[in-house]
Amino acid sequence: MTAMLDALSATDQARLRDLTDLIEDIDWPSDVARSEGWRVANDEYHRRQRDLGRREMQALMASLHLASGMEAARATEVVVTATAVYLQTDKMRVVSRVKDGELRLYSTRCPLYERFLDHRWGGLTACGCFARRRGWFDALGADLEEELLMNRKWGDPVCQVAVRVKGQQAS
């Protein structure tokens, strides 16, 4: 638990988590693909994920009374809090660990990955978590580097991403 997460009431946490319902609806891309093709469906999926991430982070920051453009350690703490709020659902499980200023995200359960395992699913070709986090960082006004270290699609036991927040972006 983070101090920021502890600062949010149960009511605020529930209200913020309600935003995640959109991410777990992954049936709509098939409709788009049937009418416009999978390239369009993937592009639209990633656009919506980035927009969702931006809205999520803006809502979290408003609840915590924070403004964008914070220093790197504070931005990392906000991302850890966002991970706990938004990525701990019935269908999704992502945990975070910070060591030596680097944030590691470990995804052990993902609704989209479950679809990848279904041989009948000819759906989305890439997960939306990178676009969603990009939306978080857009809202934070933070510069970041991400490195994909493990991927369940590659046969790894978890998806693991290293995130390094470099500080605030130039306005």
Backbone as a ProteinNet text record, in pm:
[ID]
protein_1_A
[PRIMARY]
MTAMLDALSATDQARLRDLTDLIEDIDWPSDVARSEGWRVANDEYHRRQRDLGRREMQALMASLHLASGMEAARATEVVVTATAVYLQTDKMRVVSRVKDGELRLYSTRCPLYERFLDHRWGGLTACGCFARRRGWFDALGADLEEELLMNRKWGDPVCQVAVRVKGQQAS
[TERTIARY]
83.7	0	87.5	39.6	111.2	36	106.8	42.9	-66.7	-44.1	-145.9	-271.6	-254.1	-369.7	-444	-369.2	-430.3	-508.1	-465.7	-531.7	-667	-692	-819.5	-921.8	-1039.6	-1145.5	-1190.2	-1256.4	-1310.6	-1408	-1485.3	-1580.2	-1505.9	-1398	-1318.3	-1255.2	-1201.6	-1140.7	-1243.2	-1362.7	-1468.6	-1508.9	-1521	-1556.7	-1450	-1325.2	-1215.7	-1211.8	-1234.8	-1231.7	-1343.8	-1452.6	-1562.2	-1516.6	-1411.2	-1357.6	-1301.2	-1258.8	-1194.2	-1291.2	-1420	-1517	-1499.2	-1460.6	-1443.1	-1332.4	-1225.9	-1111.9	-1144.6	-1232.9	-1260.3	-1365.9	-1422.9	-1513.7	-1429	-1391.3	-1304.9	-1379.1	-1511	-1588.7	-1612.1	-1616.3	-1648.5	-1548.3	-1417	-1326.3	-1365.2	-1427.1	-1470.4	-1572.5	-1663.2	-1762.4	-1695.2	-1598.1	-1524.2	-1447.7	-1384.7	-1306.1	-1392.1	-1511	-1599.7	-1636.9	-1653.4	-1695.1	-1578.5	-1464.3	-1355.5	-1218.5	-1208.2	-1081.1	-1008.2	-913.7	-843.6	-744.7	-687.8	-595.2	-669.4	-788.1	-868.7	-911.2	-951.7	-993.8	-878.9	-758.3	-642.9	-610.8	-609.3	-580.6	-683	-809.6	-915.8	-903.7	-871.1	-853.2	-742.8	-629.4	-518.1	-550.7	-621.2	-662.2	-751.7	-848.3	-939.2	-866.2	-768.9	-691.1	-612.2	-549.9	-473.9	-566.6	-680.9	-779	-827.4	-855.2	-898.5	-791	-667.1	-557.3	-546.3	-561.2	-555.2	-667.2	-789.4	-903	-883.1	-832.5	-807.3	-709.6	-597.9	-495.6	-544.9	-617.9	-671.8	-766.2	-849.7	-942.2	-866.4	-764.9	-685.1	-613.6	-550.7	-478.7	-573.5	-693.8	-792.1	-830.4	-849.6	-884.8	-773.1	-649.9	-534.6	-489	-558.3	-524.7	-382	-347.8	-215	-225.3	-118.7	-110.2	-2.5	-12.3	86.9	221.3	322.9	456.5	533.1	502.9	570.7	707	786.7	919	904.9	1010.8	1007	963	1015.2	979.6	831.2	777.2	634.3	550.6	592.3	519.9	520.5	632.7	640.5	540.4	531	436.1	291.9	263.7	128.9	99.3	196.6	176.5	156.1	229.6	208.7	65.4	18	-118.8	-219.4	-195.7	-285.9	-291.2	-177.6	-173.4	-260.6	-251	-331.3	-480.4	-513	-653.9	-714.7	-645.9	-706.2	-674.1	-568.1	-526.1	-537.8	-620.6	-651.1	-802.2	-848.5	-991.8	-1020.5	-1146.5	-1182.6	-1113.7	-1090.7	-1035	-888.3	-834.8	-698.6	-620.4	-494.2	-407.9	-269.8	-231.5	-97.7	-45.3	73.5	135.1	258.3	295.2	409.7	511.6	635.6	746.4	843	890.4	989.1	1119.7	1226	1358.8	1459.2	1538.3	1641	1582.6	1463.8	1401.6	1335.9	1343.6	1281	1154.5	1049.2	921.1	909.2	877	851.4	703.9	638.8	499.5	493.2	420.9	407.9	260.4	226.9	88.4	74.7	-13.2	-33.8	-170.5	-260.4	-393.7	-441.1	-488.5	-527.9	-640.9	-751.4	-863.6	-829	-744	-707.5	-617.9	-524.5	-437.9	-519.9	-622.6	-708.8	-769.1	-800.4	-851.5	-743.8	-619.4	-510.2	-499.6	-532.8	-522.7	-632	-740.5	-853.5	-823.8	-805.2	-767.5	-875	-995	-1101.7	-1098.9	-1016.9	-1011.8	-911.9	-960.1	-872.1	-865.7	-859.5	-882.3	-760	-759.4	-655.6	-518.4	-424.6	-292.1	-193.6	-229.2	-138.7	-220.2	-164.8	-236.9	-239.6	-335.7	-353.7	-286.9	-216.4	-162.2	-56.7	20	120.6	51.9	-52.6	-127.4	-195.6	-249.5	-317	-218.4	-101.8	-0.4	48.2	57.5	97.4	-2.9	-132.1	-232.8	-209.8	-169.9	-137.6	-25.2	80	195	166.3	75.5	30.6	-27.9	-117	-183.5	-84.3	13.1	113.5	209.2	225.2	324.1	464.8	482.5	611.2	675.3	806	884.3	920	909	934.7	1000.6	1060.8	1111	1044.2	1003	947.2	1024.3	1047.6	1114.7	1036.5	992.2	922.4	1027	1023.1	1122.5	1072.1	943.4	882.2	743.5	699	567.3	505.7	386.1	319.1	300.4	284.2	271.1	399.7	512.6	640.1	663.5	569.3	583.6	633.9	654.4	697.7	582.1	611.5	504.5	422.6	480.8	412.4	455.5	382.6	431.7	501.4	620.6	696	747.9	722.3	765.2	845	958.6	1036.3	1001.6	966.5	930.1	1025.2	1087	1173.4	1115.1	1076.5	1022.3	1139.5	1154.5	1269.8	1240.9	1117	1082.8	973.1	955.8	846.8	888.4	789.7	812.7	816.1	886.4	885	746.1	697.7	561.7	562.5
-119.2	0	124.6	223.9	350.1	450.4	552.6	659	724.9	737.7	798.5	712.8	581.8	492.8	500.7	504.6	517	648	751.6	882.1	883.7	784.9	778.1	701.3	757.5	686.2	566	473.1	356.3	400.6	504.6	559	613.6	689.7	742.9	630.2	529.4	417.6	346	323.9	257.6	342.5	473.2	563.1	560.5	562.1	559.1	424.5	316.6	183.1	166.1	239.4	230.4	267.8	347.5	383.3	261.7	159.1	43.1	-49.5	-33.1	-120.3	-117.2	-2.8	11	-78.8	-95.1	-172.5	-319.8	-366.5	-508.4	-548.2	-450.3	-478.6	-489.3	-610.8	-629.1	-695.5	-694.5	-753.7	-656.5	-526.7	-430.2	-428.2	-455.5	-451.8	-549.4	-660.8	-755.6	-692.2	-613	-544.1	-445.6	-371.1	-275.4	-350.4	-460.9	-538.1	-593.4	-639.5	-693	-586.3	-464.2	-359.3	-282.6	-272.6	-187.4	-254.4	-377.2	-448.7	-439.4	-534.9	-542.1	-429	-374.7	-261.7	-144.2	-114.8	-5.3	-37.4	-161.5	-201.4	-186.5	-230.7	-216.5	-70.1	10.9	153.6	219.4	187.5	245.6	196.4	69.3	14	88.5	109	178.4	324.9	389.1	528.6	536.8	446.6	446.7	414.9	325	290.9	412.3	485.1	603.5	709.1	729.9	825.4	782.6	653.1	601.4	625.4	595.2	617	762.2	852.2	995.4	1033.4	985.4	1016.4	955.3	832.8	768	849.5	888	959.8	1098.3	1165	1296	1284.4	1179.8	1158.9	1127	1042.6	1008.3	1132.1	1207.6	1327.3	1428.3	1443.1	1535	1487.2	1355.9	1301.4	1321.5	1322	1339.3	1485.1	1573.4	1716.9	1739.5	1673.3	1684.6	1751.2	1818.5	1881.2	1810.9	1820.9	1757	1827.6	1762.9	1821.1	1801.7	1696.6	1671.6	1605.7	1604	1542.1	1390	1326.7	1185.6	1091.2	1107.3	1015.3	1025	1144.6	1163.8	1103.3	1123.8	1066.4	914.2	856.9	711.3	664.8	736.4	700.3	708.7	807.9	820.1	701.1	659.2	543.8	416.6	399.7	284.8	287.2	404.1	417.4	388.1	439.8	412.9	263.1	197.1	52.9	-19.5	19.7	-43.4	-15.1	105.2	142.7	80.7	94.2	60.5	-79.2	-139.1	-266.2	-383.2	-366.6	-474	-496.2	-570.2	-592	-741.4	-775	-916.9	-986.7	-914.3	-976.3	-943.4	-846.3	-800.5	-795.6	-834.3	-829	-783.7	-663.8	-610	-559.2	-600.7	-552.8	-471.1	-381.5	-294	-307.6	-289.5	-289.4	-179.4	-101.7	2.3	-37.2	-34.6	-64.9	24.5	94.8	184	283.3	334.6	435.7	382.4	252.4	192.6	120.2	141.5	78.4	-45	-157.2	-280.5	-313.7	-340.3	-381.3	-525.6	-607.4	-749.4	-779.5	-822.5	-857.4	-1009	-1056.5	-1200.4	-1243.8	-1148.4	-1180.7	-1063.8	-1095	-991.4	-1044.8	-970.3	-1020.4	-1035.3	-949.5	-959.3	-1080.5	-1105.3	-1221.6	-1350	-1355	-1473.3	-1496.7	-1390.2	-1404.2	-1455.8	-1411.5	-1459.6	-1611.5	-1670.6	-1815.2	-1891.5	-1824.4	-1887.3	-1893	-2013.5	-2027.4	-1973.8	-1953.5	-1899.2	-1747	-1684.4	-1538.2	-1486.9	-1414.5	-1353.9	-1205.7	-1166.2	-1028	-940.7	-856.4	-756.1	-821.2	-753	-810.4	-762	-660.6	-609.2	-560.1	-577.8	-534.1	-382.1	-331.6	-187.6	-126.1	-206.2	-151.9	-44.7	-56.2	47	178.6	170.9	292	350.6	264.6	311.6	382.3	321.2	387.6	515.7	518.1	640.8	751.5	718.5	815.9	864.2	771.7	811.4	914.5	884.7	973.5	1104	1100.8	1226.3	1317.3	1261.1	1339	1385.6	1301.8	1338.8	1445.6	1454.5	1545.3	1496.1	1363.3	1303.4	1238.6	1244.7	1178.7	1040.6	939.2	804.6	719.5	613.8	506.4	379.1	295.4	165.9	58.5	-49.6	-162.8	-289.4	-358.5	-485	-592.7	-652.3	-751.8	-894.4	-914.2	-1046.5	-1026.2	-1128.3	-1119.2	-1258.7	-1268.1	-1398.6	-1453.3	-1364.9	-1411.8	-1477	-1447.1	-1508.3	-1637	-1673.5	-1792.9	-1767	-1639.6	-1606.3	-1624.8	-1644.7	-1667.1	-1541.6	-1423.5	-1295.7	-1198.1	-1089.7	-975.4	-884.9	-841.2	-753.7	-634.9	-516.7	-392.8	-312.9	-259.2	-166.8	-25.7	58.6	197.1	288.1	378.4	478	615.5	685.3	819.4	915.9	998	1087.6	1226.5	1259.7	1391.8	1453.1	1581.6	1646.9	1682.4	1682.6	1719.4	1871.6	1918.8	2062.8	2102.4	2212.1	2255.9	2330.2
0	0	0	-68.8	-69.4	16.8	58.6	136.7	54.3	-75.9	-161.8	-166.2	-176.8	-178.9	-45.5	63.3	195.9	210.2	137.3	145.2	74.1	-10.6	-83	-1.1	13.9	85.7	2.8	67.2	-3.7	-111.9	-83.9	-182.5	-303.5	-280	-390.8	-472	-404.4	-475.5	-562.9	-510.3	-588	-707.9	-687.4	-797.5	-906.7	-867.1	-964.5	-1037.6	-964.3	-1027.2	-1129.6	-1112.7	-1209.6	-1350.4	-1361.6	-1493.4	-1566.2	-1493.1	-1554.7	-1625.3	-1601.9	-1669.4	-1820.4	-1873.1	-2018	-2071.9	-1996.8	-2046.3	-2056.8	-1973.1	-1972.1	-2073.8	-2144.6	-2254.6	-2380.7	-2416.5	-2532.9	-2648.1	-2642.1	-2750.8	-2866.4	-2839.1	-2943.4	-3059.5	-3040.6	-3155.8	-3267.1	-3231	-3334.4	-3427.5	-3370.9	-3453	-3547.7	-3495.7	-3579.4	-3688	-3650.4	-3746.6	-3859.4	-3826	-3930.3	-4032.6	-3986.7	-4079.6	-4141.2	-4066.8	-4115.6	-4118.5	-4068	-4069.7	-3936.8	-3913.5	-3786.7	-3765.7	-3870.9	-3853.2	-3791.2	-3843.9	-3790.3	-3646.9	-3622.3	-3487.7	-3387.7	-3425.3	-3336.7	-3310.4	-3415.3	-3398.4	-3306.5	-3327	-3243.8	-3099.2	-3081.9	-2948.4	-2873.6	-2939	-2874.2	-2847.7	-2937.2	-2915.2	-2792.5	-2783.7	-2668.8	-2539.3	-2544.4	-2425	-2376	-2468.6	-2428.1	-2369.5	-2432.3	-2379.7	-2241.8	-2224.7	-2095.4	-1990.1	-2023.1	-1929	-1887.5	-1982.1	-1952	-1854.7	-1882.8	-1794.2	-1655	-1651.9	-1522.9	-1439.2	-1499.4	-1423.3	-1383.2	-1470.5	-1434.6	-1315.2	-1314.8	-1202.7	-1074.4	-1083.7	-966.1	-912.1	-999.6	-956.2	-892.3	-947.7	-888.5	-748.2	-732.3	-600.7	-499.1	-547.2	-458.6	-450.1	-522	-524.5	-573.6	-683.8	-743.4	-879.3	-919.4	-1051.5	-1132.5	-1264.6	-1351.9	-1338.9	-1393.3	-1394.2	-1264.3	-1189.4	-1061.2	-1084.5	-980.4	-990.9	-1003.2	-1047.9	-1087.9	-975.7	-855.1	-746	-713.4	-714.6	-687.3	-800.3	-924.8	-1039	-1031.9	-990.8	-975.3	-870.2	-759.2	-653.3	-703.8	-787.4	-843.4	-935.3	-1014.6	-1102.9	-1021.3	-913.1	-824.3	-771	-732.1	-681.5	-791.5	-911.5	-1024.4	-1054.7	-1045	-1068.1	-966	-840.6	-735.4	-754	-796.2	-812	-937.3	-1050.2	-1179.1	-1231.9	-1185.8	-1244.3	-1147.5	-1046.7	-952	-956.7	-1055.7	-1073.7	-1074.2	-1095.2	-1102	-1218.6	-1327.8	-1448.3	-1471.9	-1398.8	-1424.3	-1293.7	-1303.8	-1184.8	-1228.1	-1185.8	-1210.7	-1077.1	-1041.2	-918.3	-953.8	-862.7	-887.7	-775.2	-812.1	-717.2	-760.9	-665	-693.8	-627	-705.7	-652.1	-722.6	-645.5	-699.5	-799.4	-770.4	-855.6	-981.1	-1004.4	-1121.9	-1079.7	-1154.7	-1127.9	-1215.6	-1154.2	-1228.4	-1214	-1325	-1327.5	-1373.5	-1297.1	-1325.5	-1348.3	-1468.6	-1500	-1498.9	-1410.8	-1399.3	-1450.4	-1468.7	-1521.7	-1605.5	-1728	-1822.5	-1909.9	-1920.1	-2000.1	-2148	-2199.1	-2340.4	-2364.3	-2274.4	-2290.6	-2290.3	-2207	-2205.9	-2344.6	-2415.2	-2551.7	-2646.5	-2624.5	-2710.3	-2705.8	-2591.5	-2575.2	-2648.6	-2682.2	-2749.8	-2899.9	-2953.8	-3095.1	-3188.7	-3140.1	-3225.2	-3231.1	-3146.8	-3141	-3243	-3338.8	-3438.5	-3415.9	-3291.3	-3253.1	-3247.6	-3146.2	-3129.9	-3132.8	-3194.5	-3210.4	-3105.2	-3030.1	-2927.2	-2808.7	-2690.6	-2571.6	-2565.2	-2491.9	-2481.4	-2360.7	-2280.1	-2155.7	-2181	-2287.8	-2316.6	-2352	-2433.9	-2469.6	-2346.7	-2262.7	-2142.3	-2049.4	-2026.7	-1944.2	-2008.7	-2140.1	-2209.7	-2176.9	-2169.2	-2127.9	-1986	-1895.7	-1758.8	-1759.9	-1836.6	-1838.7	-1911.2	-2008.7	-2070.6	-1963.2	-1881.3	-1776.5	-1669.8	-1638	-1538.2	-1589.7	-1721.2	-1778	-1752	-1747.1	-1713.2	-1834.9	-1839.8	-1942.8	-1889.2	-1971.9	-1923.4	-2028.5	-1980.4	-2065	-2016.4	-2109.7	-2074.2	-2149	-2080.1	-2143.2	-2110.4	-2213.1	-2194.2	-2169.5	-2049.9	-2010.7	-2028.5	-2002.6	-2016.7	-2076.8	-2150.9	-2213.8	-2214	-2163.5	-2160	-2301.3	-2399.2	-2537.5	-2587.5	-2523.5	-2559.4	-2482	-2394.9	-2313.8	-2173.2	-2138.1	-2003.4	-1904.4	-1777.2	-1679	-1647.6	-1670	-1647	-1755.5	-1767.1	-1844.3	-1743.5	-1778	-1688.2	-1766.5	-1714.3	-1777.5	-1675.4	-1717.7	-1635.4	-1680.9	-1586.2	-1615.7	-1539.6	-1611.4	-1549.9	-1580.3	-1475.1	-1490.2	-1481.2	-1585	-1590.7	-1534.5	-1511.4	-1458.8	-1539.6	-1525.1	-1596.3	-1738	-1826.8	-1965.4	-1975.2	-2076.5	-2103.3	-2151.6	-2101.5	-2138.8	-2269.5
[MASK]
+++++++++++++++++++++++++++++++++++++++++++++++++++++++++++++++++++++++++++++++++++++++++++++++++++++++++++++++++++++++++++++++++++++++++++++++++++++++++++++++++++++++++++

